[in-house]
Amino acid sequence: MEQYIVYALTRQVTLTYSIQATVNQQKQSFKELLIELGKTDSNEIESILAEREVVEPEAETITRLQQQIRNKSRK
């Protein structure tokens, strides 16, 4: 029984460490990407947004999102 407890705790610690290492790696990659992309001024952002195609969201999506918001606000 003791061996199983040690095994279970070891797996939990290993899993937690692996997840944290992955998150840290993703954060670092994101920071590097932001540096690589550089900064954009507000005029260029407005220009890009003006060129995009605007579409109406699907009714099902709106209903689902509204329900999720209601559920979370009740907690």
N, C-alpha and C positions, 0 to 999 in steps of 0.2 A: 504494500500500500504506500509506503514511504517513497519507494522508487517512482511510482506513478505520480505522486504529488510533485516530486522534484522534476520529473519529466514535463508535467503540465506547466509548471511555473517557468521552466526553461524555455518551452515553446512560446509562452506568452511574452516573455522578455525579448526573445529573438524576433518575434513578429512585430512587437512594438518598435524595436530598434530598426528593423528593416523598413517599416513604414516611415519612421522619422527620417531615415537616410534618404529615402525616395523623395519625401517632401522637400527636404533641404536641397537636393539636387535640382528639383523642379524650380524652386525659388531662384537658385543661382542661374539656371538656364534662362528664366524669364528676365532677370536683371540684365544678363548679357544681350538678350534679344532687344530689350529697350534701348540699350546703349548703341547697338548696331543700327537700329532703325532711326535713331536720332529724334530730334524734336520737330514738330510741325507747327507753323503759326496758325492762328485762328482763321485767317482768310482762306488758307488752303483747306482747312477742315470744313469750313462752310461750303467751299466749292465742291469738295468731294461728296458731301452730304446732299447737295443740290442735284448732283448727277444720278443719284441712286434711284432705283425704281421703288415707288411706294405701293405696297399691296395691303389690302384689307386682311386683318387676321381672320382665321376661321372661327365661326361661332362656337364650335366645340372647344377650341383652345381657350377662348375667353371664359367660357363657363367653367372649365376645369381649373383655370388659374384663380378665378374668383372663389371657387370652393376651397382650394388650397389655402388661400389667404384667410378665409373665414375659419378654417380648421386651426390654423396656426394662431390666430388672434384669440381663440377660445382657450388655449393652453396657458 
